């Protein structure tokens, strides 16, 4: 899953990476809402997730993530950072809370999720290459 060439990644790898990033952003929103005792209805979860899903899309474009979607550096770092910044800005523009503890928690949790799956993928690829 981790690529080092300049060729674009195969379509299945791109689809998997997009789905993983989006699903993990939704998981982040779901867990956040649950931890605050908020409604877990799909509309509520998506209402919380949409700024970060939009940020993820912008991050994919900025990073040109389709070239090597599973790489931690630079792809994962750029996608993660843009997801957080755009998501927080969109929340602020729509009147949602963006207090410092929320921003810090968001950055940490999304880093664990969005960089974590890429790091695991890199380990799997390395182990397969050695086998």
C-alpha positions in Angstrom: 0.0 0.0 0.0 2.9 2.4 0.5 4.3 3.8 -2.7 7.6 5.3 -3.5 7.3 5.8 -7.2 6.0 8.9 -9.0 3.3 6.9 -10.7 -0.2 7.4 -9.4 -1.5 4.7 -7.1 -3.8 2.0 -8.4 -7.5 2.9 -8.3 -8.4 0.3 -5.6 -5.7 1.8 -3.3 -7.1 5.3 -3.8 -10.6 4.2 -3.1 -9.6 2.3 0.0 -7.6 5.3 1.3 -10.5 7.8 0.6 -13.0 5.5 2.3 -10.7 5.0 5.3 -10.0 8.7 5.8 -13.8 9.5 5.5 -14.8 6.6 7.8 -12.3 7.6 10.4 -13.5 11.2 10.3 -17.0 9.9 10.9 -15.8 7.7 13.7 -14.1 10.8 15.3 -17.4 12.7 15.1 -19.3 9.7 16.5 -17.0 9.2 19.4 -16.9 12.9 20.1 -20.7 13.2 20.2 -21.0 10.0 22.4 -18.4 11.4 24.9 -20.5 14.5 25.3 -23.8 12.7 25.5 -25.1 14.1 22.3 -27.5 12.4 19.9 -26.0 9.7 17.7 -28.5 9.9 14.9 -26.9 9.9 11.5 -27.9 13.5 10.9 -26.2 14.6 14.1 -23.1 12.7 13.4 -22.9 14.0 9.8 -23.6 17.5 11.1 -20.5 17.2 13.3 -18.4 15.4 10.7 -19.1 17.5 7.6 -16.5 20.3 8.2 -13.8 17.7 8.7 -15.0 15.7 5.7 -14.8 18.9 3.6 -11.3 19.5 5.1 -10.3 16.0 4.2 -11.4 16.6 0.6 -9.4 19.8 0.5 -6.4 18.0 2.1 -6.6 15.3 -0.6 -6.5 17.9 -3.3 -3.7 20.0 -1.7 -1.6 16.8 -1.1 -2.5 15.3 -4.5 -3.0 12.3 -2.3 -4.2 10.1 -5.2 -0.5 9.8 -6.2 0.5 7.9 -3.0 -2.5 7.8 -0.7 -1.0 5.4 1.9 2.2 7.3 2.6 2.5 8.9 6.0 5.0 11.5 4.7 4.1 13.7 3.0 0.6 12.6 2.0 -0.8 11.7 5.4 0.7 14.7 7.2 -0.7 17.1 4.6 -4.1 15.5 4.5 -4.3 15.4 8.3 -3.2 19.0 8.8 -5.5 20.5 6.1 -8.4 18.4 7.5 -7.9 19.9 10.9 -7.4 23.5 9.8 -10.2 23.5 7.3 -12.6 21.6 9.6 -11.9 24.0 12.5 -12.3 27.1 10.3 -15.6 25.7 8.9 -16.9 25.0 12.4 -16.0 28.6 13.4 -17.7 30.1 10.3 -20.9 28.1 11.1 -21.0 29.2 14.7 -19.9 25.9 16.2 -17.5 25.6 19.1 -13.8 25.9 18.5 -12.3 26.3 21.9 -8.6 25.5 22.3 -9.1 22.1 24.1 -11.4 21.0 21.2 -8.9 22.0 18.6 -6.1 20.2 20.4 -8.2 17.1 20.9 -9.3 17.2 17.3 -5.7 17.5 16.1 -4.5 14.6 18.3 -7.3 12.2 17.6 -7.3 12.8 13.8 -3.5 12.4 13.8 -3.8 9.0 15.5 -6.6 7.9 13.1 -5.4 9.4 9.8 -1.7 8.9 10.3 -2.1 5.6 12.2 -3.7 3.6 9.4 -1.0 4.8 7.0 1.7 3.8 9.5 0.2 0.4 9.9 -0.1 0.0 6.1 3.6 0.9 5.8 4.6 -1.8 8.4 2.5 -4.4 6.6 4.1 -3.6 3.2 7.6 -3.7 4.8 6.9 -7.1 6.4 5.5 -8.5 3.2 8.5 -7.3 1.3 10.8 -9.1 3.7 8.8 -12.3 3.7 
